[in-house]
């Protein structure tokens, strides 16, 4: 057996021919197993030098559990984010034997328990939930939405490939089909007419309030309209404070109505073709309960106000980019027994208004969710394999990098603004030839401020709002580099490399060239200089975060050998990594 060395390192002298990139979609079993291997390689076995690529296969050891696993490779990756194919096998006394996803999940549970000294009784259940959702999505795969943008939002059948439970969801599985994006869900909202003095809201733009008020016309005098996600209403309709308000007539259930809204990739954010509404859902999806906390409601509007000068500057300097604002929220402020607004209802019925695409999109372009373009498998019409249509991949890639990287770097270095441009937070707008023409950044929940740049703004906010809105410089930079380069650029690059396997180093060289060009034009602060020098890249430890049941904000990072180092780009074999 070959010795196990660093993650992602092909054995010296071993010829490797990638499998064709036209493999069919994986089975639900293989999809779950491959995702678990991705996480183990990145966060556990890789950092401990318990993995090696040999003869077209990845060998990976779980040292504490005493298990050796292997899987065939479609393609290796300079970042160690390899493409797998087929079932996973384990070494036994009589040779190699296939290991199912459930047993692999048990091995993962055992390894993590021994590694951390922590138990997690819900871990296997969450993996099973993710498996069920993936199986349902693959079995029900149809043509999808006719609108190209909505089709891209609703095409993510497999989820985040470096998260152990990418499709895990609490709640009644029978309810999901009506609201899941991968099921093509589109439905009318539920509407409550609320006595005006029992509405909680902030609004930074008149149009945003009008969007909420204009949902329907049958609102009694003295009441205001509150749109509600119908699934959330079912979860909270028996809350005693709400029941009492309904009995008194302070709140009137108007039922479903108005134009239908479609579920986007985040599930709880809905779109009617003009405006995004981000609702609370008392459902845990992947890591988090998807509820708009009170500080997130206020924070969205506060950021929209505070960032106006910075976003205007970025739009003028980088006209191929824009940020979607979130200028209003509205919720139900029914007093509880203590006389204060009941927290469960205030947060549970909170809705954030986000700008629609038409307010920022360049004329003549088609918006597509970046995660759909970069998906490992071509599950929708926005996938890069269909988007290129014979175009020069390097020209496409260079155009995209020029749009994406500079505004994110300028936001951080010039404005102390931590954007979170991971694949699900970016919309790629392409022209009639499929070439990138614009990028849109969305979701202010992950946007943070560096205190040294925004001391006055933060001091003017309540501490419970200002605190979650900030990162120190080191944590902010880790978040930017992870979201921008590891989650986003590396994954879209991987999808391109699947189509052109022998050009991966060339694609990474274009990333380096774009970073260097930014440094040459706008200055090269120490953190950017270190990035260009090839310091290890931070990757969010989703597996360990989920295992230890930490909030996403508290997630740690593992460090990946950087493909940006000049010696790697000169010697793409990676034999010295």
ABEGO torsion letter per residue (X at the ends): XBBBBBBGBBBBGBBBBBBBAABBBBBAAAAAAAAAAAAAAAAAAAAAGABBBBGGBBBBBBAAAGBBBBBBBABBBAAGBBBBBEBBBBBBAAEBBBBBAAAAAAAAAAAAAAAAGBBBAAAAAAAAAAAAAAAAAAAABBAEBABAAAAAAAABAAEBAABABAABBBEBAAAAAAABAAAGBBBBBBBBBBBAAABBBBBABAAAAAAAAAABABBBBGBBBBBBBAAAAAAAAABAAAAAAAAAGABBBAEBEEBBBBBBAAGABBBAGABBBBBBBBBBBEABBBBBBAAAAAAAAAAAAAAAAAAAAAAAABAABBBBBBABBBBBBBBBAAGBBBAAAAAAABBBBBBBAAAABBBGBBBBBAAAAABABBABAABAAAAAGGBBAAAAAAAAAAAAAAAAAAAAAAAGBBBBBBAAABBBBBBAAGBBABBBBBGAAABBBBAAAAAAAAAABBAAAAAAABBBAAAAAAAAAAAAAAAAAAAAAAAAAAABAAAAAAAAAAAAAAAAAAAAAAEBBAAAAAAAAGBBBBBBBAAAAAAAGBBAAABBBBBBBBAABAAAAABAAGAAX
